[in-house]
Amino acid sequence: MLVADGIHWFRVKIPVGPKHGNIYLLEDSDGPVLIDAGFPSDEVWTELTAQMSRVGYAPRDIVTVIGTHEHQDHAGASARLRELFGTTVWLHESAFLNTNRFANNRDYWSPTGRQWWSRIGLPADELALMEQDFNNTPPIEPFEYDRGLTEGEILTIGGHDYQVIWTPGHSEAHICLYDMRRRILFSGDHVLPKITPHIARDHATRPNPLQDYKRSLSKVARLPLDLVLPGHYRPFKNGTGRIAEIQQHHEERMRAVEQTLGHKGRTAWEITWDVFGDNPSLVDRQLACSETIANLYYLAACGRVDIEEGDPVTLYSRSGKLTGYIGSRCPPVEAPART
Ligand SMILES: [Zn+2]
């Protein structure tokens, strides 16, 4: 479907998350450019090929894939295009760090990863289930890319200028692309219409991803927006209103996490149960836990939570230095050092 002059929207099924993902094709005189290429599966490939043919293109025509971020359901299929047709793949430059850090998804459950999750306070059976689930997931090989994009860079595609906005938070290498003249934002998973993007803190992330995310939201909140083209669900118009809703959601979630804390240390697993309750899905419990931890590290950076990293578990408590801070706004803190 044509969503703006020279921009086609394709919707494909994916086996993870919201079950559908978006791929955008931008026409250009040198050949089409894709914003995201979808999950690396035969099903997505077939769907993409069929939808491209309806607008007169084939996968071999694609000159470049720009990945909004390094997650497999967005940039994963770029590997096949690159291998078969020499399509160039562009991602934010920090994706180089990620690729080096995790050669493939097997490396996530490394000794460091196992130690991280055991210190969260998971019961032994939950930890075993998580590890088993991870080992049953087919390995995903890392994809390579050709060019690292930088903050503020302007990409001219089809006669339109798109500014690269680095928006870490949901992932380290997340970018949005902004067409200032037409007020169009390709938002990837940074701003979604129906769900709030998952913000995780674990052994594999930057030190304070929630702070990254809030800062990244402020960046796009300032932009005049007529059309948002997200990575999932339908394109939508009221981008600024949606960003305000997401900001509000995170304030409430942070308050909910803070209110579970006392001066006696508790594990992240216990706090997650208080905030999110029980959930029958193992993956959802894991996501809830890593998001709770993101809140705890954010609050710790604000001086409102003490973290006692210990063996066998890490404990979180309300900071002994502060009282009566529940619900107050977090003071600004310096950006954490890059790791
Ligand atoms: Zn993602």
py3Dmol code that shows the C-alpha trace and the ligand (Angstrom):
import py3Dmol

protein = """\
ATOM      1  CA  MET A   1       0.000   0.000   0.000  1.00  0.00           C
ATOM      2  CA  LEU A   2       1.284   3.462  -0.910  1.00  0.00           C
ATOM      3  CA  VAL A   3       1.377   5.488   2.345  1.00  0.00           C
ATOM      4  CA  ALA A   4       3.147   8.593   1.017  1.00  0.00           C
ATOM      5  CA  ASP A   5       4.645   9.623  -2.304  1.00  0.00           C
ATOM      6  CA  GLY A   6       7.289   6.976  -3.103  1.00  0.00           C
ATOM      7  CA  ILE A   7       6.773   4.997   0.137  1.00  0.00           C
ATOM      8  CA  HIS A   8       5.129   1.555   0.030  1.00  0.00           C
ATOM      9  CA  TRP A   9       4.067  -0.281   3.180  1.00  0.00           C
ATOM     10  CA  PHE A  10       4.273  -4.089   3.344  1.00  0.00           C
ATOM     11  CA  ARG A  11       2.971  -6.079   6.298  1.00  0.00           C
ATOM     12  CA  VAL A  12       4.440  -9.549   6.886  1.00  0.00           C
ATOM     13  CA  LYS A  13       3.885 -12.273   9.485  1.00  0.00           C
ATOM     14  CA  ILE A  14       6.638 -12.833  12.023  1.00  0.00           C
ATOM     15  CA  PRO A  15       6.970 -15.661  14.546  1.00  0.00           C
ATOM     16  CA  VAL A  16       7.752 -13.369  17.492  1.00  0.00           C
ATOM     17  CA  GLY A  17       6.275 -10.427  19.417  1.00  0.00           C
ATOM     18  CA  PRO A  18       3.221  -8.789  17.809  1.00  0.00           C
ATOM     19  CA  LYS A  19       3.089 -11.482  15.058  1.00  0.00           C
ATOM     20  CA  HIS A  20       3.243  -8.953  12.213  1.00  0.00           C
ATOM     21  CA  GLY A  21       6.016  -6.639  11.169  1.00  0.00           C
ATOM     22  CA  ASN A  22       6.274  -3.774   8.694  1.00  0.00           C
ATOM     23  CA  ILE A  23       8.676  -3.336   5.822  1.00  0.00           C
ATOM     24  CA  TYR A  24       8.735  -0.084   3.867  1.00  0.00           C
ATOM     25  CA  LEU A  25       9.957   0.267   0.297  1.00  0.00           C
ATOM     26  CA  LEU A  26      11.243   3.675  -0.761  1.00  0.00           C
ATOM     27  CA  GLU A  27      11.492   4.288  -4.484  1.00  0.00           C
ATOM     28  CA  ASP A  28      14.724   5.744  -5.797  1.00  0.00           C
ATOM     29  CA  SER A  29      16.143   6.186  -9.300  1.00  0.00           C
ATOM     30  CA  ASP A  30      19.068   3.887  -8.379  1.00  0.00           C
ATOM     31  CA  GLY A  31      16.663   1.157  -7.224  1.00  0.00           C
ATOM     32  CA  PRO A  32      14.431   0.686  -4.191  1.00  0.00           C
ATOM     33  CA  VAL A  33      15.562   0.976  -0.593  1.00  0.00           C
ATOM     34  CA  LEU A  34      13.936  -1.036   2.196  1.00  0.00           C
ATOM     35  CA  ILE A  35      13.443   0.232   5.718  1.00  0.00           C
ATOM     36  CA  ASP A  36      13.764  -3.092   7.566  1.00  0.00           C
ATOM     37  CA  ALA A  37      13.665  -6.425   5.775  1.00  0.00           C
ATOM     38  CA  GLY A  38      11.744  -8.603   8.220  1.00  0.00           C
ATOM     39  CA  PHE A  39      12.404 -11.847  10.050  1.00  0.00           C
ATOM     40  CA  PRO A  40      14.806 -14.277   8.336  1.00  0.00           C
ATOM     41  CA  SER A  41      12.290 -16.978   7.394  1.00  0.00           C
ATOM     42  CA  ASP A  42      11.061 -18.491   4.128  1.00  0.00           C
ATOM     43  CA  GLU A  43       7.542 -17.346   4.974  1.00  0.00           C
ATOM     44  CA  VAL A  44       8.555 -13.691   5.245  1.00  0.00           C
ATOM     45  CA  TRP A  45      10.635 -13.989   2.081  1.00  0.00           C
ATOM     46  CA  THR A  46       7.653 -15.364   0.140  1.00  0.00           C
ATOM     47  CA  GLU A  47       5.304 -12.685   1.484  1.00  0.00           C
ATOM     48  CA  LEU A  48       7.767  -9.897   0.776  1.00  0.00           C
ATOM     49  CA  THR A  49       8.388 -11.172  -2.754  1.00  0.00           C
ATOM     50  CA  ALA A  50       4.631 -11.309  -3.462  1.00  0.00           C
ATOM     51  CA  GLN A  51       3.966  -7.836  -2.075  1.00  0.00           C
ATOM     52  CA  MET A  52       6.931  -6.329  -3.911  1.00  0.00           C
ATOM     53  CA  SER A  53       5.796  -7.831  -7.212  1.00  0.00           C
ATOM     54  CA  ARG A  54       2.456  -6.022  -6.869  1.00  0.00           C
ATOM     55  CA  VAL A  55       4.313  -2.715  -7.071  1.00  0.00           C
ATOM     56  CA  GLY A  56       6.626  -3.873  -9.845  1.00  0.00           C
ATOM     57  CA  TYR A  57       9.741  -4.933  -7.943  1.00  0.00           C
ATOM     58  CA  ALA A  58      11.588  -8.127  -7.025  1.00  0.00           C
ATOM     59  CA  PRO A  59      13.997  -8.724  -4.107  1.00  0.00           C
ATOM     60  CA  ARG A  60      16.975  -8.620  -6.486  1.00  0.00           C
ATOM     61  CA  ASP A  61      16.127  -4.971  -7.297  1.00  0.00           C
ATOM     62  CA  ILE A  62      16.721  -3.803  -3.727  1.00  0.00           C
ATOM     63  CA  VAL A  63      19.851  -1.705  -3.562  1.00  0.00           C
ATOM     64  CA  THR A  64      20.004  -1.076   0.181  1.00  0.00           C
ATOM     65  CA  VAL A  65      18.326  -2.202   3.391  1.00  0.00           C
ATOM     66  CA  ILE A  66      18.337   0.285   6.256  1.00  0.00           C
ATOM     67  CA  GLY A  67      17.683  -1.505   9.540  1.00  0.00           C
ATOM     68  CA  THR A  68      15.863   0.525  12.187  1.00  0.00           C
ATOM     69  CA  HIS A  69      17.613  -1.736  14.672  1.00  0.00           C
ATOM     70  CA  GLU A  70      19.524  -4.947  15.018  1.00  0.00           C
ATOM     71  CA  HIS A  71      16.674  -7.222  16.148  1.00  0.00           C
ATOM     72  CA  GLN A  72      16.095 -10.218  13.929  1.00  0.00           C
ATOM     73  CA  ASP A  73      12.463  -9.406  13.105  1.00  0.00           C
ATOM     74  CA  HIS A  74      13.631  -6.107  11.596  1.00  0.00           C
ATOM     75  CA  ALA A  75      17.062  -6.576  10.064  1.00  0.00           C
ATOM     76  CA  GLY A  76      17.390 -10.376  10.025  1.00  0.00           C
ATOM     77  CA  ALA A  77      16.288 -10.991   6.421  1.00  0.00           C
ATOM     78  CA  SER A  78      18.845  -8.483   5.149  1.00  0.00           C
ATOM     79  CA  ALA A  79      21.459 -11.263   5.380  1.00  0.00           C
ATOM     80  CA  ARG A  80      19.737 -13.249   2.623  1.00  0.00           C
ATOM     81  CA  LEU A  81      19.430 -10.215   0.340  1.00  0.00           C
ATOM     82  CA  ARG A  82      23.066  -9.363   0.921  1.00  0.00           C
ATOM     83  CA  GLU A  83      24.213 -12.884   0.199  1.00  0.00           C
ATOM     84  CA  LEU A  84      22.038 -13.474  -2.890  1.00  0.00           C
ATOM     85  CA  PHE A  85      22.097 -10.068  -4.557  1.00  0.00           C
ATOM     86  CA  GLY A  86      24.848  -8.047  -2.911  1.00  0.00           C
ATOM     87  CA  THR A  87      22.300  -5.685  -1.330  1.00  0.00           C
ATOM     88  CA  THR A  88      24.096  -3.291   0.991  1.00  0.00           C
ATOM     89  CA  VAL A  89      22.911  -3.182   4.597  1.00  0.00           C
ATOM     90  CA  TRP A  90      23.052  -0.074   6.759  1.00  0.00           C
ATOM     91  CA  LEU A  91      22.558   0.042  10.515  1.00  0.00           C
ATOM     92  CA  HIS A  92      23.480   2.467  13.243  1.00  0.00           C
ATOM     93  CA  GLU A  93      27.207   2.343  13.858  1.00  0.00           C
ATOM     94  CA  SER A  94      26.780   0.982  17.402  1.00  0.00           C
ATOM     95  CA  ALA A  95      25.497  -2.302  15.932  1.00  0.00           C
ATOM     96  CA  PHE A  96      29.166  -3.130  15.354  1.00  0.00           C
ATOM     97  CA  LEU A  97      29.576  -3.291  19.123  1.00  0.00           C
ATOM     98  CA  ASN A  98      26.594  -5.588  19.491  1.00  0.00           C
ATOM     99  CA  THR A  99      27.708  -7.945  16.778  1.00  0.00           C
ATOM    100  CA  ASN A 100      31.069  -8.237  18.414  1.00  0.00           C
ATOM    101  CA  ARG A 101      29.516  -8.807  21.797  1.00  0.00           C
ATOM    102  CA  PHE A 102      27.233 -11.633  20.703  1.00  0.00           C
ATOM    103  CA  ALA A 103      28.374 -13.687  17.771  1.00  0.00           C
ATOM    104  CA  ASN A 104      24.978 -15.390  17.770  1.00  0.00           C
ATOM    105  CA  ASN A 105      22.024 -15.820  20.090  1.00  0.00           C
ATOM    106  CA  ARG A 106      23.612 -18.865  21.734  1.00  0.00           C
ATOM    107  CA  ASP A 107      26.142 -16.543  23.336  1.00  0.00           C
ATOM    108  CA  TYR A 108      23.411 -14.789  25.305  1.00  0.00           C
ATOM    109  CA  TRP A 109      23.180 -17.767  27.629  1.00  0.00           C
ATOM    110  CA  SER A 110      26.878 -17.639  28.412  1.00  0.00           C
ATOM    111  CA  PRO A 111      28.327 -18.166  31.908  1.00  0.00           C
ATOM    112  CA  THR A 112      27.842 -14.412  32.395  1.00  0.00           C
ATOM    113  CA  GLY A 113      24.219 -14.658  31.288  1.00  0.00           C
ATOM    114  CA  ARG A 114      23.518 -17.638  33.527  1.00  0.00           C
ATOM    115  CA  GLN A 115      25.087 -15.838  36.464  1.00  0.00           C
ATOM    116  CA  TRP A 116      23.073 -12.679  35.719  1.00  0.00           C
ATOM    117  CA  TRP A 117      19.748 -14.518  35.661  1.00  0.00           C
ATOM    118  CA  SER A 118      20.523 -16.620  38.728  1.00  0.00           C
ATOM    119  CA  ARG A 119      21.283 -13.448  40.703  1.00  0.00           C
ATOM    120  CA  ILE A 120      17.865 -12.053  39.746  1.00  0.00           C
ATOM    121  CA  GLY A 121      16.434 -14.455  42.301  1.00  0.00           C
ATOM    122  CA  LEU A 122      14.642 -16.822  39.935  1.00  0.00           C
ATOM    123  CA  PRO A 123      13.667 -20.122  41.542  1.00  0.00           C
ATOM    124  CA  ALA A 124      15.787 -23.022  40.255  1.00  0.00           C
ATOM    125  CA  ASP A 125      12.911 -24.520  38.234  1.00  0.00           C
ATOM    126  CA  GLU A 126      12.210 -21.185  36.501  1.00  0.00           C
ATOM    127  CA  LEU A 127      15.885 -20.780  35.678  1.00  0.00           C
ATOM    128  CA  ALA A 128      16.000 -24.319  34.261  1.00  0.00           C
ATOM    129  CA  LEU A 129      12.881 -23.632  32.149  1.00  0.00           C
ATOM    130  CA  MET A 130      14.393 -20.435  30.800  1.00  0.00           C
ATOM    131  CA  GLU A 131      17.633 -22.145  29.875  1.00  0.00           C
ATOM    132  CA  GLN A 132      15.776 -25.049  28.279  1.00  0.00           C
ATOM    133  CA  ASP A 133      13.591 -22.667  26.277  1.00  0.00           C
ATOM    134  CA  PHE A 134      16.670 -20.828  25.115  1.00  0.00           C
ATOM    135  CA  ASN A 135      18.429 -24.014  24.057  1.00  0.00           C
ATOM    136  CA  ASN A 136      15.348 -25.094  22.092  1.00  0.00           C
ATOM    137  CA  THR A 137      15.329 -21.874  20.069  1.00  0.00           C
ATOM    138  CA  PRO A 138      17.035 -22.352  16.707  1.00  0.00           C
ATOM    139  CA  PRO A 139      20.354 -20.527  16.613  1.00  0.00           C
ATOM    140  CA  ILE A 140      20.260 -17.247  14.742  1.00  0.00           C
ATOM    141  CA  GLU A 141      23.486 -16.380  13.031  1.00  0.00           C
ATOM    142  CA  PRO A 142      24.643 -12.777  13.173  1.00  0.00           C
ATOM    143  CA  PHE A 143      24.041 -10.730  10.054  1.00  0.00           C
ATOM    144  CA  GLU A 144      26.673  -8.493   8.615  1.00  0.00           C
ATOM    145  CA  TYR A 145      26.287  -4.962   7.428  1.00  0.00           C
ATOM    146  CA  ASP A 146      28.185  -2.580   5.256  1.00  0.00           C
ATOM    147  CA  ARG A 147      27.799   0.885   6.651  1.00  0.00           C
ATOM    148  CA  GLY A 148      27.357   2.349  10.113  1.00  0.00           C
ATOM    149  CA  LEU A 149      24.987   5.313  10.215  1.00  0.00           C
ATOM    150  CA  THR A 150      25.665   8.256  12.497  1.00  0.00           C
ATOM    151  CA  GLU A 151      23.430  10.612  14.431  1.00  0.00           C
ATOM    152  CA  GLY A 152      22.274  13.580  12.340  1.00  0.00           C
ATOM    153  CA  GLU A 153      23.385  12.130   9.012  1.00  0.00           C
ATOM    154  CA  ILE A 154      21.100  12.996   6.070  1.00  0.00           C
ATOM    155  CA  LEU A 155      20.179  10.222   3.631  1.00  0.00           C
ATOM    156  CA  THR A 156      18.642  11.329   0.337  1.00  0.00           C
ATOM    157  CA  ILE A 157      16.307   8.680  -1.082  1.00  0.00           C
ATOM    158  CA  GLY A 158      13.911   9.279  -3.962  1.00  0.00           C
ATOM    159  CA  GLY A 159      14.543  13.021  -3.758  1.00  0.00           C
ATOM    160  CA  HIS A 160      13.560  13.188  -0.078  1.00  0.00           C
ATOM    161  CA  ASP A 161      15.956  13.903   2.776  1.00  0.00           C
ATOM    162  CA  TYR A 162      15.828  11.664   5.837  1.00  0.00           C
ATOM    163  CA  GLN A 163      17.674  12.544   9.002  1.00  0.00           C
ATOM    164  CA  VAL A 164      19.151   9.715  11.077  1.00  0.00           C
ATOM    165  CA  ILE A 165      18.105  10.047  14.729  1.00  0.00           C
ATOM    166  CA  TRP A 166      19.874   7.654  17.092  1.00  0.00           C
ATOM    167  CA  THR A 167      17.246   6.424  19.555  1.00  0.00           C
ATOM    168  CA  PRO A 168      18.823   3.826  21.867  1.00  0.00           C
ATOM    169  CA  GLY A 169      16.622   2.275  24.536  1.00  0.00           C
ATOM    170  CA  HIS A 170      14.623  -0.573  23.023  1.00  0.00           C
ATOM    171  CA  SER A 171      17.952  -1.647  21.538  1.00  0.00           C
ATOM    172  CA  GLU A 172      21.377  -0.102  21.461  1.00  0.00           C
ATOM    173  CA  ALA A 173      21.515   0.488  17.707  1.00  0.00           C
ATOM    174  CA  HIS A 174      17.977   1.784  17.235  1.00  0.00           C
ATOM    175  CA  ILE A 175      17.448   4.651  14.807  1.00  0.00           C
ATOM    176  CA  CYS A 176      14.477   6.591  13.531  1.00  0.00           C
ATOM    177  CA  LEU A 177      14.498   8.282  10.129  1.00  0.00           C
ATOM    178  CA  TYR A 178      12.825  11.669   9.858  1.00  0.00           C
ATOM    179  CA  ASP A 179      11.679  13.473   6.743  1.00  0.00           C
ATOM    180  CA  MET A 180      11.565  17.036   8.026  1.00  0.00           C
ATOM    181  CA  ARG A 181       9.805  18.479   4.992  1.00  0.00           C
ATOM    182  CA  ARG A 182       6.954  15.957   4.952  1.00  0.00           C
ATOM    183  CA  ARG A 183       7.011  15.436   8.750  1.00  0.00           C
ATOM    184  CA  ILE A 184       7.199  11.677   8.358  1.00  0.00           C
ATOM    185  CA  LEU A 185       8.927   9.529  10.989  1.00  0.00           C
ATOM    186  CA  PHE A 186      10.028   5.935  10.449  1.00  0.00           C
ATOM    187  CA  SER A 187       9.857   4.951  14.103  1.00  0.00           C
ATOM    188  CA  GLY A 188      10.916   1.267  14.091  1.00  0.00           C
ATOM    189  CA  ASP A 189      10.122  -0.091  17.552  1.00  0.00           C
ATOM    190  CA  HIS A 190      10.835   3.220  19.283  1.00  0.00           C
ATOM    191  CA  VAL A 191       7.258   4.526  19.031  1.00  0.00           C
ATOM    192  CA  LEU A 192       4.510   1.964  18.455  1.00  0.00           C
ATOM    193  CA  PRO A 193       0.771   2.657  18.335  1.00  0.00           C
ATOM    194  CA  LYS A 194      -0.640  -0.187  20.451  1.00  0.00           C
ATOM    195  CA  ILE A 195       2.106  -1.457  22.708  1.00  0.00           C
ATOM    196  CA  THR A 196       4.983   0.140  24.525  1.00  0.00           C
ATOM    197  CA  PRO A 197       8.331  -1.142  23.306  1.00  0.00           C
ATOM    198  CA  HIS A 198      10.160  -3.497  25.595  1.00  0.00           C
ATOM    199  CA  ILE A 199      13.004  -1.877  27.516  1.00  0.00           C
ATOM    200  CA  ALA A 200      15.296  -4.462  29.086  1.00  0.00           C
ATOM    201  CA  ARG A 201      18.254  -4.312  31.410  1.00  0.00           C
ATOM    202  CA  ASP A 202      20.365  -7.434  31.539  1.00  0.00           C
ATOM    203  CA  HIS A 203      23.999  -8.455  31.181  1.00  0.00           C
ATOM    204  CA  ALA A 204      23.859  -7.748  27.429  1.00  0.00           C
ATOM    205  CA  THR A 205      22.477  -4.205  27.432  1.00  0.00           C
ATOM    206  CA  ARG A 206      23.853  -0.752  28.048  1.00  0.00           C
ATOM    207  CA  PRO A 207      23.991   0.155  31.758  1.00  0.00           C
ATOM    208  CA  ASN A 208      20.836   2.291  31.889  1.00  0.00           C
ATOM    209  CA  PRO A 209      18.566   1.508  28.916  1.00  0.00           C
ATOM    210  CA  LEU A 210      15.488   3.177  30.419  1.00  0.00           C
ATOM    211  CA  GLN A 211      17.355   6.452  30.707  1.00  0.00           C
ATOM    212  CA  ASP A 212      18.504   5.992  27.109  1.00  0.00           C
ATOM    213  CA  TYR A 213      14.925   5.347  26.065  1.00  0.00           C
ATOM    214  CA  LYS A 214      13.461   8.355  27.867  1.00  0.00           C
ATOM    215  CA  ARG A 215      16.066  10.618  26.317  1.00  0.00           C
ATOM    216  CA  SER A 216      15.409   9.097  22.907  1.00  0.00           C
ATOM    217  CA  LEU A 217      11.667   9.689  23.349  1.00  0.00           C
ATOM    218  CA  SER A 218      12.346  13.354  24.181  1.00  0.00           C
ATOM    219  CA  LYS A 219      14.268  13.651  20.924  1.00  0.00           C
ATOM    220  CA  VAL A 220      11.294  12.598  18.794  1.00  0.00           C
ATOM    221  CA  ALA A 221       8.716  14.334  21.024  1.00  0.00           C
ATOM    222  CA  ARG A 222      10.095  17.661  19.783  1.00  0.00           C
ATOM    223  CA  LEU A 223       9.515  16.871  16.108  1.00  0.00           C
ATOM    224  CA  PRO A 224       6.482  18.071  14.157  1.00  0.00           C
ATOM    225  CA  LEU A 225       4.848  14.808  13.050  1.00  0.00           C
ATOM    226  CA  ASP A 226       2.159  14.299  10.419  1.00  0.00           C
ATOM    227  CA  LEU A 227       2.715  10.577   9.844  1.00  0.00           C
ATOM    228  CA  VAL A 228       4.464   7.861  11.852  1.00  0.00           C
ATOM    229  CA  LEU A 229       5.502   4.668  10.052  1.00  0.00           C
ATOM    230  CA  PRO A 230       6.143   2.139  12.844  1.00  0.00           C
ATOM    231  CA  GLY A 231       7.807  -1.276  12.786  1.00  0.00           C
ATOM    232  CA  HIS A 232       4.591  -3.018  13.871  1.00  0.00           C
ATOM    233  CA  TYR A 233       0.860  -2.270  13.525  1.00  0.00           C
ATOM    234  CA  ARG A 234      -0.541   0.362  11.186  1.00  0.00           C
ATOM    235  CA  PRO A 235       0.903   3.742  10.230  1.00  0.00           C
ATOM    236  CA  PHE A 236      -0.674   6.473  12.353  1.00  0.00           C
ATOM    237  CA  LYS A 237      -1.026  10.223  12.519  1.00  0.00           C
ATOM    238  CA  ASN A 238      -1.017  11.500  16.096  1.00  0.00           C
ATOM    239  CA  GLY A 239       2.631  10.728  16.824  1.00  0.00           C
ATOM    240  CA  THR A 240       3.125  13.482  19.380  1.00  0.00           C
ATOM    241  CA  GLY A 241       0.076  12.346  21.366  1.00  0.00           C
ATOM    242  CA  ARG A 242       1.252   8.742  21.312  1.00  0.00           C
ATOM    243  CA  ILE A 243       4.731   9.732  22.526  1.00  0.00           C
ATOM    244  CA  ALA A 244       3.140  11.595  25.455  1.00  0.00           C
ATOM    245  CA  GLU A 245       1.129   8.461  26.337  1.00  0.00           C
ATOM    246  CA  ILE A 246       4.279   6.326  26.329  1.00  0.00           C
ATOM    247  CA  GLN A 247       6.100   8.866  28.512  1.00  0.00           C
ATOM    248  CA  GLN A 248       3.166   8.779  30.948  1.00  0.00           C
ATOM    249  CA  HIS A 249       3.182   4.970  30.946  1.00  0.00           C
ATOM    250  CA  HIS A 250       6.840   4.903  31.938  1.00  0.00           C
ATOM    251  CA  GLU A 251       6.298   7.408  34.761  1.00  0.00           C
ATOM    252  CA  GLU A 252       3.525   5.189  36.144  1.00  0.00           C
ATOM    253  CA  ARG A 253       5.540   1.997  35.738  1.00  0.00           C
ATOM    254  CA  MET A 254       8.496   3.578  37.525  1.00  0.00           C
ATOM    255  CA  ARG A 255       6.241   4.668  40.398  1.00  0.00           C
ATOM    256  CA  ALA A 256       4.793   1.146  40.609  1.00  0.00           C
ATOM    257  CA  VAL A 257       8.292  -0.345  40.853  1.00  0.00           C
ATOM    258  CA  GLU A 258       9.406   2.220  43.428  1.00  0.00           C
ATOM    259  CA  GLN A 259       6.358   1.633  45.597  1.00  0.00           C
ATOM    260  CA  THR A 260       7.233  -2.041  46.042  1.00  0.00           C
ATOM    261  CA  LEU A 261      10.545  -1.133  47.652  1.00  0.00           C
ATOM    262  CA  GLY A 262      11.354  -0.838  51.301  1.00  0.00           C
ATOM    263  CA  HIS A 263      14.602  -0.502  53.181  1.00  0.00           C
ATOM    264  CA  LYS A 264      15.012  -4.269  53.320  1.00  0.00           C
ATOM    265  CA  GLY A 265      16.550  -5.603  50.119  1.00  0.00           C
ATOM    266  CA  ARG A 266      14.409  -7.661  47.718  1.00  0.00           C
ATOM    267  CA  THR A 267      15.249  -9.555  44.563  1.00  0.00           C
ATOM    268  CA  ALA A 268      14.216  -8.333  41.115  1.00  0.00           C
ATOM    269  CA  TRP A 269      12.105 -11.474  40.733  1.00  0.00           C
ATOM    270  CA  GLU A 270      10.079 -10.637  43.880  1.00  0.00           C
ATOM    271  CA  ILE A 271       9.616  -7.043  42.736  1.00  0.00           C
ATOM    272  CA  THR A 272       8.504  -8.196  39.280  1.00  0.00           C
ATOM    273  CA  TRP A 273       5.774 -10.349  40.827  1.00  0.00           C
ATOM    274  CA  ASP A 274       4.495  -7.374  42.827  1.00  0.00           C
ATOM    275  CA  VAL A 275       4.421  -5.098  39.784  1.00  0.00           C
ATOM    276  CA  PHE A 276       3.239  -7.457  37.043  1.00  0.00           C
ATOM    277  CA  GLY A 277       1.597 -10.344  38.916  1.00  0.00           C
ATOM    278  CA  ASP A 278       1.697 -13.899  37.629  1.00  0.00           C
ATOM    279  CA  ASN A 279       1.924 -14.583  33.926  1.00  0.00           C
ATOM    280  CA  PRO A 280       1.490 -18.005  32.339  1.00  0.00           C
ATOM    281  CA  SER A 281       4.034 -17.256  29.601  1.00  0.00           C
ATOM    282  CA  LEU A 282       7.682 -17.906  30.397  1.00  0.00           C
ATOM    283  CA  VAL A 283       8.802 -15.365  27.803  1.00  0.00           C
ATOM    284  CA  ASP A 284       6.450 -12.720  29.210  1.00  0.00           C
ATOM    285  CA  ARG A 285       7.761 -13.353  32.734  1.00  0.00           C
ATOM    286  CA  GLN A 286      11.302 -12.900  31.445  1.00  0.00           C
ATOM    287  CA  LEU A 287      10.355  -9.681  29.614  1.00  0.00           C
ATOM    288  CA  ALA A 288       8.560  -8.343  32.712  1.00  0.00           C
ATOM    289  CA  CYS A 289      11.589  -9.098  34.843  1.00  0.00           C
ATOM    290  CA  SER A 290      14.112  -7.437  32.536  1.00  0.00           C
ATOM    291  CA  GLU A 291      11.860  -4.367  32.288  1.00  0.00           C
ATOM    292  CA  THR A 292      11.549  -4.200  36.078  1.00  0.00           C
ATOM    293  CA  ILE A 293      15.334  -4.308  36.315  1.00  0.00           C
ATOM    294  CA  ALA A 294      15.572  -1.470  33.760  1.00  0.00           C
ATOM    295  CA  ASN A 295      13.403   0.597  36.117  1.00  0.00           C
ATOM    296  CA  LEU A 296      15.529  -0.356  39.122  1.00  0.00           C
ATOM    297  CA  TYR A 297      18.770   0.703  37.410  1.00  0.00           C
ATOM    298  CA  TYR A 298      17.155   3.951  36.306  1.00  0.00           C
ATOM    299  CA  LEU A 299      16.032   4.656  39.871  1.00  0.00           C
ATOM    300  CA  ALA A 300      19.486   3.704  41.165  1.00  0.00           C
ATOM    301  CA  ALA A 301      21.113   6.213  38.803  1.00  0.00           C
ATOM    302  CA  CYS A 302      18.760   8.822  40.279  1.00  0.00           C
ATOM    303  CA  GLY A 303      19.890   7.913  43.814  1.00  0.00           C
ATOM    304  CA  ARG A 304      16.503   6.475  44.755  1.00  0.00           C
ATOM    305  CA  VAL A 305      17.396   2.786  44.847  1.00  0.00           C
ATOM    306  CA  ASP A 306      20.349   0.995  46.382  1.00  0.00           C
ATOM    307  CA  ILE A 307      21.654  -2.043  44.554  1.00  0.00           C
ATOM    308  CA  GLU A 308      23.563  -4.617  46.534  1.00  0.00           C
ATOM    309  CA  GLU A 309      25.188  -6.912  44.013  1.00  0.00           C
ATOM    310  CA  GLY A 310      25.755 -10.124  45.867  1.00  0.00           C
ATOM    311  CA  ASP A 311      26.036 -13.838  45.706  1.00  0.00           C
ATOM    312  CA  PRO A 312      23.720 -15.716  45.310  1.00  0.00           C
ATOM    313  CA  VAL A 313      21.309 -12.836  44.630  1.00  0.00           C
ATOM    314  CA  THR A 314      21.323  -9.101  43.949  1.00  0.00           C
ATOM    315  CA  LEU A 315      19.099  -7.089  46.283  1.00  0.00           C
ATOM    316  CA  TYR A 316      17.308  -3.808  45.647  1.00  0.00           C
ATOM    317  CA  SER A 317      16.030  -1.451  48.312  1.00  0.00           C
ATOM    318  CA  ARG A 318      14.861   2.110  48.649  1.00  0.00           C
ATOM    319  CA  SER A 319      17.861   4.332  49.084  1.00  0.00           C
ATOM    320  CA  GLY A 320      18.678   4.960  52.734  1.00  0.00           C
ATOM    321  CA  LYS A 321      19.725   8.493  51.841  1.00  0.00           C
ATOM    322  CA  LEU A 322      16.319   9.686  50.641  1.00  0.00           C
ATOM    323  CA  THR A 323      12.831   9.725  52.099  1.00  0.00           C
ATOM    324  CA  GLY A 324       9.502  10.839  50.701  1.00  0.00           C
ATOM    325  CA  TYR A 325      10.671  10.602  47.112  1.00  0.00           C
ATOM    326  CA  ILE A 326       8.035   8.231  45.807  1.00  0.00           C
ATOM    327  CA  GLY A 327       6.416   9.590  42.686  1.00  0.00           C
ATOM    328  CA  SER A 328       8.667  12.597  42.374  1.00  0.00           C
ATOM    329  CA  ARG A 329      10.381  13.223  39.086  1.00  0.00           C
ATOM    330  CA  CYS A 330      13.789  11.752  38.691  1.00  0.00           C
ATOM    331  CA  PRO A 331      16.469  14.430  38.593  1.00  0.00           C
ATOM    332  CA  PRO A 332      18.520  14.502  35.407  1.00  0.00           C
ATOM    333  CA  VAL A 333      21.651  12.410  35.543  1.00  0.00           C
ATOM    334  CA  GLU A 334      24.664  12.212  33.309  1.00  0.00           C
ATOM    335  CA  ALA A 335      24.668   9.682  30.507  1.00  0.00           C
ATOM    336  CA  PRO A 336      26.278   6.415  31.541  1.00  0.00           C
ATOM    337  CA  ALA A 337      29.604   5.516  30.036  1.00  0.00           C
ATOM    338  CA  ARG A 338      29.378   3.386  26.913  1.00  0.00           C
ATOM    339  CA  THR A 339      30.433  -0.202  27.374  1.00  0.00           C
TER     340      THR A 339
END
"""
ligand_1 = """\
1
ZN
Zn 12.861 -4.735 18.395
"""
view = py3Dmol.view(width=600, height=400)
view.addModel(protein, "pdb")
view.setStyle({"model": 0}, {"cartoon": {"style": "trace"}})
view.addModel(ligand_1, "xyz")
view.setStyle({"model": 1}, {"stick": {}})
view.zoomTo()
view.show()
